[in-house]
Amino acid sequence: MYSSALFGITLALYCAGTVLYLWNVVSKSGGMGRAASATVFAGLIVQTVGIAARGFEQHRMPVMNLFESLNFVAWALIAIYLLMERRYRITALGAFVGLLAFLTIFCGSVVPKDVSASLLPALKSRWSTVHVVTSLISWASFALAFGAAIGYMLQERLLKAKRITAIQRHLPSLDAMDHIAYKMVALGFPMLTLGVITGSLWAQTAWGKYWQWDSKETWSLITWLVYAAYLHVRIVRGWRGKWSNRLLVVGFACVLVTYLGVNFLPYGLHRYNW
């Protein structure tokens, strides 16, 4: 398919961009940031065309199986990151984001790509596309928040050890990392909330109940509560830095369980088109 070739080109561009971002971080000059950003942006354009082509081929929004959702998550990761990079003039997280996007698309390339010609009636609900898209965007945002939290912890450790390295010089300050993490959660949390609400409306039309405590529903609620706790302790309690960033690590672990982990269970209402 035409879209498959485009996803292959995207994979190559994201790989090249990741290498350039890494080079930018470890080199003394750090002059490869623009080339890395341009390469990844080119990959984003190609991937956007690929997703559009896939949708045209399938006559629907291409987010209905694992292959498609992984590609969409990678697209959202790169799109949100490039906007953040332009806003804050920070390229140090590019290596993490590029690598994560590359691995996400690569994993998607080895799973079944076909979707049943006649999707299950539950997937034809008017709420299904909104639910899936908002949920995937929220998870991409939380992945970026996780990357910023890891960057914070790495920078903090290097500063405490008083080790001045090329990596330490190119990493943003602790305050910048903490701010970026907060902004990513501020984006992802409303999207997750919308995803949960539209998911409930979808469940009502598909199964006759707004909530059935399905494994993915339950873990979505757990994930929502973790990020709600993060916003509470950061905004209301004023907790910043180490402890709030640890909550982001826990939250992203919950995201992985929600998105991928529960699909390995032998039961559940959300087992569509693995």
Buried (B, 14 or more C-beta within 10 A) or exposed (E): EEBBEBBBBBBEBBBBBBBBBBBBBBEEEBEBBEBBBEBBBBBBEBBBBBBEBBBEEBEBBBBBBBBBBBBBBBBBBBBBBBEBBEEBEBBBBBBBBBBBBBBBBBBBBEEEBEBEEEBEEBBEBEBBBBBBBBBBBBBBBBBBBBBBBBBBBBBBEBBEEEEEEBBBEBBBEBEBBBBBBBBBBBBBBEBBBBBBBBBBBBBBBBEEEBBEEBBBBBBBBEBBEBBBBBBEBBEEEEBBBEEBBBBBEBBBBBBBBBBEBBBEEEEBBBBBBE
